[in-house]
Amino acid sequence: MRLQFLLLPALAGSIAVATVAQTPPAGTPAPPPAEGQGLSDLTNTVQGLEDQTRPAPVARTPAPTPTPPRAPPAANTPPLTTAQVAAINRAALRGRVLVAITRAGMIATQDMLSRVTDPEAAGIDGWIVESEGAAMVVAFFDNANDGPKTVYRATVLGGRVTSRDTFLGTFRPPLSRGQARLAAARTAVAATEAQACSPSGFNYLVVPPATATGAIDVYRISAPAARGRIPAGGHYRVSVSGNGQPGENHAFATACADIEVTEPPAGQQPRPIQIAASPDDVPTEVHVLLSQMSGRALLFTAGTPPRQWLVAGDRIGEIRDGAPRFVTSQD
């Protein structure tokens, strides 16, 4: 197992994001499941994650969105359909969830590493995140022969770890049924083939299902290998069915490329970063995640007929007459 950490600048008003590169994924041990927790807890997990990912009041007054380079007029492009608008809003919401999972994983992993000197020797095979009220609970587990067990658990609230449990001895509490489903989905996807766009391999972000038996989406995100360079390709989503079978990879890009993050000249706003065209019809949750990780607005084309899009954090807009017309807002 290999752990790598890369601190990345975040969008104005947000906390810095770090990602954990795992090959195979590294995790932070989770605490023993609370009494009565199980599959029923998953029903509220996604809603809890969505609530926690909405920007805090201070983050709702960011620096003005930089003006993108002037795009060709979209004179003959029809207005967005209701279905496209709905897809964009779903992407923004799921993107917030991915950002929240990434932040919680980063904070918990840093805490774990300060207490577990050798995660590989401790048997950590991966980590998962669930919401618990206003907090996020990050469970790092081992794949024991008799089922996944908790090695380390951290509760993250307000950008810091508020409680933790460590189990490095022979006694390791089993994951709850809901947690075990998430861990199994992650392990199943990790066993399938996919090409990362980074020598650091993938980060795995597991999104809890909306229902106790619903499919679980697992995201493989190519991990940054150098400061200031974030892979724009090599990102996939796999949906794992209720019976634990992973479906096909959905690739969010067709080729490998990097987002190069450089500081703008003093006194100037950073300009949007042009990236390759997206194979999807509209911007996706991974564009939201990449914008947040890089701290930059992203400019690209997508759809048929081609449209030019600007993604700035969780704000998504179509470029028309050289200006973004945002479909999503900060509220």
N, C-alpha and C positions, 0 to 999 in steps of 0.2 A: 504494500500500500504506500502511496506517496501523497503527502499533504503539501499544498502550496497555498500561499495567501498573497493576495494582491489588493492593496487599498486603492480604490478608485475615486476620483472626484464625483460628487453627485450634483444634481441640479440645484440651482439656487434655492435656499430655504429648506433643503433636505439634508438628512444625515449622510455621511459618506458610506458607500457600499463597498464591501469586500466580498469576493467570491472564493469558494473553497474548491480547489482543483483536486479531484480524487480519481485515482486509477488503481484499483477500483475505488468508488466513492468512500470518502472518509466521513465519520460521523461523530456526533457528540452523544455520549450516553444519555439516555432518558431516565427519569425517575420512575419508580414503580407506579403502575396505574392506580388511580384513586378508586376506592370502593364504589361499585355500581357503574363504572365507566365501561363502555363497550360499543357495539355497533350503533346503538341509539344515539351516541354522542355525535356521530358523523353528520346527522341531519342538520345540525346548527353550525358545523365547522366552517363550511364555505361562507355562510352569511357572516360569521364572526370574523373571518379573514377579510371579507369585503369591507366590513365596518372599520376594521383597524387600519386598512390601507388608505382610507381617505385622508387627504392632506390635513395636517394640523393647521390651526388658524394662522400661525406665523408663516407657514409654507404657502399660504394662499395669496401672498403678496410678493411674488418673485420679481426678479428683474424683468423688464419688458422683453417680450419675445423678439429675438433678432429678426430683422427683415431678410427674407431669403433672396437668393439671386433671382432676377426676373426670369420668369418662365414664359415659353411661347403661349399666346392666348389660346384658351380652350373654347374657341368659338363654336365648334360643332359637337362638343361633348354634352350629352344630355345631362339633366340634373340627376343627382343620386336617387336611387330608388329607396323605398321604405325598407326593403330587405338589406340594402347596403348600409344604410344608416344604423339599422339594428345590429348588423355584424360589427360595425365600427365601435359601437358602444359596448358590445360584449368584449371586444378586444381590449378596450381601455380598462374595463373592470377586471378581466382576467390578468392583464398586465400588472395592475396594482397588487393582485394576489401574488404573482410571481416575485415582484419587488419585495413584498412583505416577507415571503418565505426566504428570499435571499438574505435580507437584513437579519432576520432572526437566526438563520443558520450561521452567518458570519459572527454575530455577537456571541452566540453560544459556543461556537468552535474555538474562538479566542479564549473564552473562559475555560473550556475543557482542556486546552493545551497548557494552561497554567497549572493544571492539577493532575493531568495524565501525561507523564513524560514520554511514554511510548505507546501511542494509540494502536499501532499495529500489534504490538505484543499484548495489549489489552484485549485484542480480538474485535475491535470496532470495524464493522463492515459497511455502515451507512448511517444516515440520519433522516428523520422525518419531522414534520412540523404539524401541529394542530393548534387551534385556538382554544383558549380556556378563559371564558369571560373576556376581559379586556387584554389579557396576556396571550403570549404565544409560548407554547411548550415544545421544546426541541428535544427529541429522544434519539440518542445514539445507541445503536444496538449491535449485537453479534448474532450471526446466523448459526445458533447452536443446533445440534442434531435433533433435539427435542423441541425446536421452535425458537424464534428470535427472543433474545433476552436483553434486558436493560443493562447497559454499562454506565451510562451517564445521562442525566436529565437536567435541563436548565429551563427555568421559567424566565422569559424575556418580557419586560414591561418598561415603557418609556425609554427605550434605547439602551437598557442595561439589564444584567442578570439580577433578578431579585431573590431567587432561591435555586438550589442545586442539590442533586443527590449523586453520589458516586458509588459504584458497585464493582470493585476490582477483585474481590475474593471469589470464593466458590459459590456464594449465594448471589444470584442475579434474578430479579423479578422478571417474569415473562411480560412481554408487551400485552396490552389489552387487545381484545379481538379487533377493534377498529385500527389500532396502531399496527397490529400484525398484518392486516390487509394492505396497509400502505407500504410496509416493509417488503411484503411479498411482491407487490406490484413493481416496486423499485428493483428488486432482485431479478424479477422475470425480464424486465426491459434491459437491464445491464447484461443479460446473457445473450441478447440478440445483437446482430451486426449493425454497425453504423460507423461512418467515417467522420472523426472529429477534424476540425480545422485548427488544431492546436496540439503541440507535443505534450501538453499537460492533460489531454483527454477531456472528459466531460465532467461537468457538475450535473447532479440529478436533483430536480425540483419536482416533488410529488404533491399534487393538488388533491386534497381530500374530496370525496364524492359528495354530491348534494343529498343523496339518500344512502341508507345503510347498505344496500346491495347494488348501488349504481357503479358505473364504470369509473375507473381512476385514471386521470391523465398524468402521465409522467413525461417531463421535459428533460431532454439531454441538451445541455448548453455547453458549447465548446468554451473551455476555460481560458482566460487570458494567460499568456506565458511571459509577458513583459509589460512593465509599467508603460502606460500611454498607448498601448495597442490592444484593442478588443476585437475578437473575431466577429465579423459580420455574417459569416456563414458557418455551417456545421452545427445547426440548431434543429432539433427535431421534437415532435410530440408523438407519443404513442399512447393510445387508449387501451387500458387493460380491462377486460370484461369482468362481470361479476363472478365468473368461474375461474378467474386468474389467468386467462389467455391474452397475451399481448397482440394487438392488431398491427397494422402496417405503420411504418414510419411516415409521418408527414414532415417533409423537409420545408423549412422556412426560407431557404435560399438554394440556388442552383450551383454555386461555386464558392470557393474559399476566398475571402478578402478580409482585410483588417480595417477597423475604424481607428484612425490615428488621432489621438487627443493631444493637442498642443495648446499652450496658453496664448491668448490673443495679445497683440501689442497693448501696452499700458493705455488705459482710458477707453478701450474699444470693447464692444460686446463681441463675444464669440459668434462666428458665423455658422450657419447650419453645415453639416457634413453631408456631402453627396455620397450615397451608397448605391449599389447595384439595384436594378429593377427587381421587384418582388414577384415571385410566381403566383402569389395569392391575388385575389380580385381587389381586396382593400387592405389597408395596414392591419397588422396583427399584434397580438399580445407580446410577441418577441421584439417587435419594433419598440414598444413601450419600455420593455426591460432594457434593451440596448441603449435607448436614449437616456434612461435613468442611470445606467452604469457608466456611460461615457460623460454624462453631464452636458450633452450637446443635443441640439435639435438635429433630426435626420431628414434629409431630402431625397426622395426617390420616386420612381414611377411604378404604377401597378394597375392592373385591370385591362379590360378590353371594352371600349377603346381606352388607350393609355391615358391615365390621369397622373398629375404630379401631386405628391403628398408631402406634408410637413408633420412630423411627429416630435413634439417637445414634451418629454415626460409622458403624462397620460392625456395630453391634449393632442388631438388628431384633426388636421384640417386639409382640405383640398386647395391647391394653389390655382387661383383663377385671376387673370389679369395681374399677375405678379404679386398677389397678396393671398395669405392663407384665409380660408373661410372655415373656421373651426366647427366641427361636428360635435365634439365633446368639449366640456368646460372643466374648470377646476372645482366646481361645486358638485 
